[in-house]
Amino acid sequence: MPILDELGTLPDADVVRLAQQGRELAFRELVRRYERPVFSLVYRMVRDRETAEDLAQDSFIKVLNHIDRYSPEFKFSSWLFKIANNVAIDHLRRRRVETISMDGSPHAATASEVEATSLELQSEQESALDEIEAKELGSAIERAIASLRPEYRACIMLRHVEGRSYEEIATTLDLPLGTVKTYIHRARHELRRALEPTRE
């Protein structure tokens, strides 16, 4: 069994294979690699740090319980993000939180939270938001994203924060490719409308 330092040099597929064999260190390595991206994804969905920590933990528990179902034909990160996204959306639906008030949404309070929730616009040519000064309007963008339907929010975050392709988003969210494109188009329209006052 490779020691933890050696595991760090292996590709995801090899580490997952060891985790599927019941190797605890291998699963710990997967958590080490993805705990921050998973927390970041979930936090942007639920907008509460404590809740996001709990849901991220729940996501990894689900991964551990179902690691034998993972198929190597898919990227491990896509499979993992699909689980985390479903956990977050299930939470929002249970709480019947379809939107969060633009005025009342919680804000990142610490340096680590600011870093974890900062929005990075990945595509200058494609994004209709590329003229926005991200540093000055970061908080406004985050509040606007928080106001989106959970499904739109997930698509926008995977596209513009994680830099995922449309095909990867479709796989991660288990949605038809056309639906992903529609959600992103509608989300961008809502974001432009929400951000319009800040651009005057």
C-alpha positions in Angstrom: 0.0 0.0 0.0 1.5 3.4 -1.0 2.2 5.8 1.9 0.3 9.1 1.9 3.1 11.0 0.2 3.3 8.5 -2.6 -0.5 8.6 -3.0 -0.2 12.3 -3.7 1.7 11.6 -7.0 -0.9 9.1 -8.3 -3.6 10.2 -10.8 -7.2 10.2 -9.5 -8.1 6.9 -11.2 -5.4 5.0 -9.4 -6.3 6.5 -6.0 -9.9 5.8 -6.6 -9.1 2.2 -7.4 -7.2 1.8 -4.1 -10.2 3.5 -2.3 -12.5 1.0 -3.9 -10.3 -1.8 -2.4 -11.1 -0.3 1.1 -7.8 1.5 1.5 -8.5 4.3 4.0 -5.4 6.3 3.1 -6.5 6.4 -0.5 -9.9 7.8 0.4 -8.3 10.4 2.7 -6.1 11.4 -0.3 -9.3 12.0 -2.4 -10.7 14.1 0.4 -7.5 16.1 0.6 -7.6 16.8 -3.1 -11.2 17.8 -3.3 -12.4 19.1 0.1 -11.8 22.7 -0.8 -13.5 22.6 -4.3 -16.4 20.7 -2.8 -16.8 23.1 0.1 -16.5 26.1 -2.4 -19.2 24.6 -4.6 -21.6 23.8 -1.8 -21.0 27.2 0.0 -21.9 29.1 -3.1 -25.2 27.1 -3.3 -26.3 27.4 0.4 -24.6 30.7 1.4 -23.9 29.6 4.9 -20.5 28.4 6.1 -21.6 26.0 8.8 -24.2 24.4 6.6 -21.8 24.2 3.7 -19.3 22.4 6.0 -22.0 19.9 7.0 -23.1 19.3 3.5 -19.6 18.9 2.2 -19.0 16.3 4.8 -22.3 14.6 3.8 -21.1 14.6 0.2 -17.9 12.8 1.1 -19.8 10.3 3.2 -22.0 9.5 0.2 -18.8 9.2 -2.0 -17.4 6.7 0.5 -20.6 4.7 0.7 -20.9 4.5 -3.0 -17.3 4.5 -4.2 -17.9 1.0 -5.6 -20.4 2.5 -8.0 -17.9 4.9 -9.6 -17.1 4.0 -13.2 -13.7 5.0 -14.5 -15.2 6.0 -17.9 -16.2 9.3 -16.2 -13.9 11.8 -14.6 -13.8 11.3 -10.8 -14.2 15.1 -10.2 -17.4 15.2 -12.3 -18.9 12.3 -10.4 -17.9 13.9 -7.1 -19.3 17.3 -8.0 -22.5 15.7 -9.2 -22.9 14.2 -5.7 -22.1 17.4 -3.9 -24.4 19.4 -6.2 -27.3 17.0 -5.5 -26.7 17.2 -1.8 -26.8 21.0 -1.9 -29.9 21.1 -4.1 -31.7 18.5 -1.9 -30.9 20.7 1.1 -32.3 23.8 -0.6 -35.4 22.0 -1.7 -36.0 20.6 1.8 -35.7 24.1 3.2 -37.8 25.4 0.3 -35.2 28.0 -0.4 -35.6 28.7 -4.1 -34.1 32.2 -3.9 -32.1 34.2 -1.4 -33.0 37.9 -0.8 -30.7 40.2 -2.7 -30.6 42.4 0.5 -30.4 39.7 3.1 -28.0 37.1 1.7 -25.0 36.4 4.0 -21.6 37.7 2.9 -18.2 36.1 3.2 -16.8 37.5 6.5 -13.3 36.2 6.7 -10.3 36.2 4.3 -10.7 32.5 3.7 -14.4 32.8 3.0 -13.8 35.7 0.6 -11.2 33.6 -1.2 -13.5 30.6 -1.2 -16.4 32.5 -2.7 -14.6 34.9 -5.1 -16.1 34.7 -8.6 -13.6 34.1 -11.4 -14.9 34.7 -14.9 -13.3 32.1 -17.1 -14.2 33.1 -20.6 -13.6 36.7 -21.8 -15.0 36.1 -25.3 -18.0 34.0 -24.3 -19.2 35.6 -21.1 -21.7 38.4 -21.3 -20.4 39.5 -17.9 -16.8 40.1 -19.0 -17.0 43.9 -18.9 -17.8 43.9 -15.2 -15.0 44.9 -12.9 -14.9 41.7 -10.8 -12.9 43.2 -7.9 -15.2 46.1 -7.4 -18.5 44.2 -8.0 -17.6 40.9 -6.5 -20.1 41.2 -3.7 -22.8 42.3 -6.1 -22.1 39.3 -8.4 -22.2 36.9 -5.5 -25.5 38.3 -4.3 -26.9 38.1 -7.8 -25.8 34.5 -8.1 -27.3 33.7 -4.8 -30.7 35.0 -6.1 -30.8 32.4 -8.9 -32.7 29.2 -8.9 -30.5 26.4 -7.5 -30.3 24.7 -11.0 -29.2 28.0 -12.7 -26.8 28.7 -9.9 -25.1 25.3 -10.2 -24.7 25.7 -14.0 -23.3 29.2 -13.7 -20.8 28.2 -11.0 -19.6 25.2 -12.8 -19.2 27.2 -16.0 -17.6 30.4 -14.7 -16.1 29.4 -11.4 -14.9 25.9 -12.1 -14.3 26.5 -15.8 -16.2 23.4 -16.9 -17.2 22.7 -20.4 -20.9 22.4 -21.3 -20.4 18.7 -21.7 -18.8 18.3 -18.3 -21.6 20.3 -16.7 -24.2 18.1 -18.4 -22.4 15.0 -17.0 -22.0 16.5 -13.5 -25.6 17.6 -13.2 -27.0 14.7 -15.1 -28.8 17.1 -17.5 -29.2 17.1 -21.3 -26.7 19.3 -23.0 -29.5 21.5 -24.4 -30.9 22.1 -20.9 -27.5 23.1 -19.6 -27.1 25.7 -22.4 -30.7 27.0 -21.7 -30.0 27.3 -18.0 -26.8 29.2 -18.5 -28.4 31.5 -21.1 -31.3 32.3 -18.7 -29.0 32.6 -15.7 -26.8 35.1 -17.6 -29.9 37.1 -18.5 -31.0 37.2 -14.9 -27.5 38.2 -13.7 -27.2 41.0 -16.3 -30.6 42.3 -15.2 -29.7 42.1 -11.5 -26.3 43.8 -12.0 -27.6 46.5 -14.3 -28.0 49.2 -11.5 -24.3 48.6 -10.5 -23.1 49.4 -13.9 -24.6 52.8 -14.3 
